[in-house]
Amino acid sequence: MKKEFFLLMLPCAIFSSAAETIQNEYESPKSILKIDDFLPDKKNWSFNSGINILNSGREGGHPGFYINQIGPAQYIVDRTSFAYKNETNGVSGYLSAIYGLTNQLSLSTTINGQWVNTKYSTESGNSSTKNEYKNNGIGIGANYQFYRLSDFTVLFGGINLNNEKIGNYTLGSAMNWIYDPLVLGFSLGYLNNISKERFSNKYTAYTTSGKVTFAINPEVNLNWGFSKDFIRSNNDYISKREWSSNNSLLLGSTINVKEDLVAVIGVKGGVGNNKNSVISLGLSYKP
């Protein structure tokens, strides 16, 4: 049973240098987001790190893909295969740095890895346990933020490099409408795995999520929402293609621990036949 973990650190900037300039004498809409803003200003850095605790249980004989959004320009994709009945527990971790070229355009790089323990059994009563650790290369991306289409919009894209080859890429957008103390958010992402491995299960995924954020005070907010993923898996070796979808509920909180340091806690739980759950713990530092 094969598992792969991809952290796609998203964003690609094919945008005009004639982008609008943020005027210092006015408060930008983004500043109303307060602690939810993880992107740096011009010539500044932000650093992000975190772990995701994974659990899934399922029956069947098909590949599975779980998409977890951890920021306006970050997704984690956990990939595995299901053989009859199994339960998977694991921990994934990431570390990223983002640099602001301008107030609108930022570049990012990410390293990540995953440990997974899988217990699976067959109808005949046979069972097996497998532990696997994987270093998944380096993600390189960019995001562009502006104040059209919504009160605060981010366009992003990026690639993942593994063994000096491009393993996957992603494109997407995140939009926010601000009704202080509420922020309504919607994100849309396209993820494409272009692995050259002969026996790998390639995938194309479309992920959407909607979320409501409520600011309890300037230091703490709560958020809740819903996500839906559409995944098409493709195994060239056996010429098999398959569509699947996952529905999940989202719940989380963002806490301003101290100046320049933000803690993020999130839970993503499956709905219906989706028996997967992810608990996310992260820190964002903007010196």
Stockholm file with secondary structure:
# STOCKHOLM 1.0

chainA/1-287         MKKEFFLLMLPCAIFSSAAETIQNEYESPKSILKIDDFLPDKKNWSFNSGINILNSGREGGHPGFYINQIGPAQYIVDRTSFAYKNETNGVSGYLSAIYGLTNQLSLSTTINGQWVNTKYSTESGNSSTKNEYKNNGIGIGANYQFYRLSDFTVLFGGINLNNEKIGNYTLGSAMNWIYDPLVLGFSLGYLNNISKERFSNKYTAYTTSGKVTFAINPEVNLNWGFSKDFIRSNNDYISKREWSSNNSLLLGSTINVKEDLVAVIGVKGGVGNNKNSVISLGLSYKP
#=GR chainA/1-287 SS CCCEEEEEECCCCCCCTTCCCCCTTSCCGGGGGGGGCCSCCTTCEEEEEEEEEEEEEEEESSEEEEEEEEETTEEEEEEEECCEEEEEEEEEEEEEEEEESSSSEEEEEEEEEEEEEEEEECTTSCEEEEEEEEEEEEEEEEEEEESSSSSEEEEEEEEEEETTEEEEEEEEEEEEEEETTEEEEEEEEEEEECCCCTTCCEEEEEEEEEEEEEEEETTEEEEEEEEEEEEEEEETTTTEEEEEEEEEEEEEEEEEEETTEEEEEEEEEECTTCCEEEEEEEEEECC
#=GC SS_cons         CCCEEEEEECCCCCCCTTCCCCCTTSCCGGGGGGGGCCSCCTTCEEEEEEEEEEEEEEEESSEEEEEEEEETTEEEEEEEECCEEEEEEEEEEEEEEEEESSSSEEEEEEEEEEEEEEEEECTTSCEEEEEEEEEEEEEEEEEEEESSSSSEEEEEEEEEEETTEEEEEEEEEEEEEEETTEEEEEEEEEEEECCCCTTCCEEEEEEEEEEEEEEEETTEEEEEEEEEEEEEEEETTTTEEEEEEEEEEEEEEEEEEETTEEEEEEEEEECTTCCEEEEEEEEEECC
//
